[in-house]
């Protein structure tokens, strides 16, 4: 039986089909409720997670903890790329951000030109005032 949360670190995790997922590298704790939110797997099995990218396993997916951790659920395969239905939304958001940045840049350039023009105008007026003296 576990007596400390730190004992979870390094433990092996297996799916409900007895496939090794990886080892617990860290624990994710919800500080407000002081409960474990998930387990962080830094180098998961590439047969289960695309490109062996790090994943967090929600604690509610855990079936039992003993010498190893056994999950009651884990997807057959976790893709780490953006899903096709999200790509258009991401592109639209990217385009909106680029448009906003371009608009801001144009406003800055216009403000700089206006400021330079005012400085030049003030300089010419100052020269005229000096000549009159």
C-alpha positions in Angstrom: 0.0 0.0 0.0 1.3 3.5 -0.9 2.0 5.8 2.0 3.3 8.8 0.1 2.4 10.3 -3.2 6.0 10.4 -4.3 6.0 6.6 -4.4 4.0 6.9 -7.7 7.0 8.4 -9.4 8.8 5.8 -11.5 6.0 3.3 -11.3 5.1 1.4 -14.5 1.7 2.0 -16.1 -0.2 -0.6 -18.0 -3.4 -0.3 -20.1 -6.4 -2.4 -19.4 -5.1 -4.7 -22.2 -1.8 -5.2 -20.4 0.3 -3.0 -22.8 3.0 -1.0 -21.1 2.4 2.7 -21.5 5.5 4.0 -19.7 6.7 5.1 -16.3 5.3 8.0 -14.1 7.7 10.9 -14.5 5.7 13.4 -12.5 2.4 13.9 -10.7 -0.1 16.6 -11.5 -1.9 17.9 -8.4 -4.9 20.2 -8.2 -3.8 22.6 -5.5 -7.3 23.9 -4.6 -8.7 20.5 -3.9 -5.3 18.9 -2.9 -6.1 15.9 -5.1 -4.1 14.1 -7.8 -5.3 15.3 -11.2 -3.1 13.1 -13.3 0.1 11.3 -14.0 2.7 12.7 -16.4 4.3 10.2 -18.7 7.4 11.8 -20.3 8.3 9.0 -22.7 5.3 6.9 -23.5 5.2 3.7 -25.6 5.2 4.8 -29.3 2.7 2.0 -30.1 0.2 3.9 -28.0 1.2 7.6 -28.4 2.3 9.2 -31.7 6.0 10.2 -31.7 6.3 9.1 -28.0 5.2 12.6 -27.0 4.6 13.2 -23.3 1.1 12.7 -22.1 -0.9 13.2 -19.0 -3.1 10.4 -17.8 -6.2 11.6 -15.9 -6.2 10.0 -12.4 -9.9 9.0 -13.0 -8.6 6.5 -15.6 -6.6 4.5 -13.0 -8.1 1.2 -12.0 -5.6 0.1 -9.4 -2.2 0.9 -7.9 0.0 -1.7 -6.5 3.4 -2.9 -7.7 2.3 -1.3 -11.0 -0.5 1.0 -12.1 -3.2 -0.5 -14.1 -5.6 1.8 -16.1 -9.2 1.1 -16.6 -9.2 3.2 -19.8 -6.7 4.4 -22.4 -7.3 5.2 -26.0 -6.1 2.7 -28.6 -3.8 5.3 -30.0 -3.2 9.0 -29.2 -2.5 11.3 -32.0 -0.4 14.4 -31.2 -1.0 16.3 -34.4 -3.9 18.8 -34.7 -7.1 17.0 -35.8 -8.3 17.8 -39.3 -11.5 19.5 -38.0 -9.4 21.9 -35.9 -6.9 22.9 -38.7 -9.3 25.4 -40.5 -10.1 27.0 -37.1 -6.4 27.3 -36.3 -5.7 28.7 -39.8 -8.5 31.3 -39.4 -7.1 32.3 -35.9 -3.6 32.5 -37.3 -4.9 34.7 -40.2 -6.8 37.0 -37.8 -3.7 37.4 -35.6 -1.5 38.2 -38.6 -4.1 40.7 -39.9 -4.2 42.4 -36.5 -0.4 42.6 -36.3 -0.2 44.0 -39.8 -2.9 46.6 -39.0 -1.0 47.6 -35.8 2.3 47.8 -37.8 0.6 50.1 -40.3 -0.7 52.4 -37.5 2.7 52.6 -36.0 4.3 53.5 -39.3 1.6 56.2 -39.9 2.1 57.6 -36.4 5.9 57.7 -36.9 5.5 59.5 -40.3 3.1 62.0 -38.7 5.5 62.7 -35.8 8.4 63.2 -38.2 6.3 65.6 -40.3 5.3 67.6 -37.2 9.0 67.8 -36.1 10.1 69.0 -39.5 7.3 71.5 -39.6 8.3 72.8 -36.2 11.9 73.0 -37.3 11.0 75.1 -40.3 8.9 77.4 -38.2 11.8 77.7 -35.7 14.2 78.6 -38.6 11.8 81.2 -39.9 11.5 82.7 -36.4 15.3 82.9 -36.1 15.6 84.6 -39.5 13.1 87.3 -38.4 15.2 88.1 -35.3 
